[in-house]
Amino acid sequence: MAKIIGGLGTSHVPSIGVALDKGLTETPDWKPFFSGYDEGKRWVKEARPDVAVVIFNDHGNSFFLDRVPTFAVGVADRYNPADEGWGPRNIPPFEGATDLAWHLVDLMVERHFDPLVCREIDVDHGFQVPMELFFGRPETWPVKVIPIWVNTIQFPIPTPQRCWELGIVLRNAIESFPGDDRVVIMGTGGLSHQLQGTRAGYINREADLAWLEGIANDPERYRQMSREDYVEMFGSEGAELIMWLVMRAALQPKVDLVHKHYHAPASMTGAGMVILENAA
């Protein structure tokens, strides 16, 4: 059967892609952020995943506010970088893990989820940036991918508990899939930030640092929080962190926190990452 080799949690701030495109990774503003991902790239290289499942949210590029699915899963052969208003970025397209994706969709429906199934769709910075942070900029990506979209844009967004339940279905799907694929789960979004209203520019460093520890060792706390709790603690856009719960639930109850990294601000955002492995 296929095997989950670990979980990665990471921010997907769009300005990270801009910094990569403009060669700003070694500048004083950006070097502290990018240097923290050196360990992530090393881990991925040594772990040798065959498939990356990326949980992220669209930002009005493939879905607009007139049609926002709560959960969507890509089953396409190929995913192109989305044009977010200034042309597609110069990175290679992503090859889909179609057989595993269909297996996941079928099990989701069996477990009473009703995902939107996407046979042709582009992926925006929410997907692109995490892949670049861990895999660099290869001529072709070394893994096949399964994109999973979660609505964190327009209320009502899913509850933390529902995201956790999705992670359990994801684990079951991978562990019941024939073959020897090595799968890494990537939960993306956050950390704390708010882009509008009276709290525009809000960053909660204390809550961010607690999250990086707690998602590994005390996920129950975050699973039991309400959606309103997330907005209050992490900001309106910081509620994206519910997507890390999908990744965490796909792992075993006990995990090892291999590495964590935090930097703020990255643009108007608290940004960071974790590497998690199932405990021996």
PyMOL commands that set and color helices and strands:
alter all, ss='L'
color gray80, all
select helices_A, chain A and resi 14-21+31-35+38-47+98-110+125-135+160-175+205-217+219-224+227-234+237-250
alter helices_A, ss='H'
color red, helices_A
select strands_A, chain A and resi 3-10+51-56+71-74+78-79+94-95+116-118+144-150+182-188+255-266+269-278
alter strands_A, ss='S'
color yellow, strands_A
deselect
rebuild
show_as cartoon
